[in-house]
Amino acid sequence: MKRFGIRVTLPAGDPMGAAHLLGEGWEYFRWYDTAAARDEALADMARHLSYYRPADRASQVLEKLDR
């Protein structure tokens, strides 16, 4: 079983949390074998995406998890 994870949720009040879109309780998880792999993926997920406009930011909350 993979022990190290990342939980992704939406910030409070985010428009994508509307019931007709993702919903208030939306979340997803990604699991990794090592803390190093998880930390590398987390850094990659947190970086600014090149196809976004310079002032835009991804609307997500990233949280490290350990089982």
Beta strands, then each sheet from edge to edge (+ up, - down):
strand 1: 4-9
strand 2: 27-32
strand 3: 61-66
sheet 1: 2+ 1- 3+
end
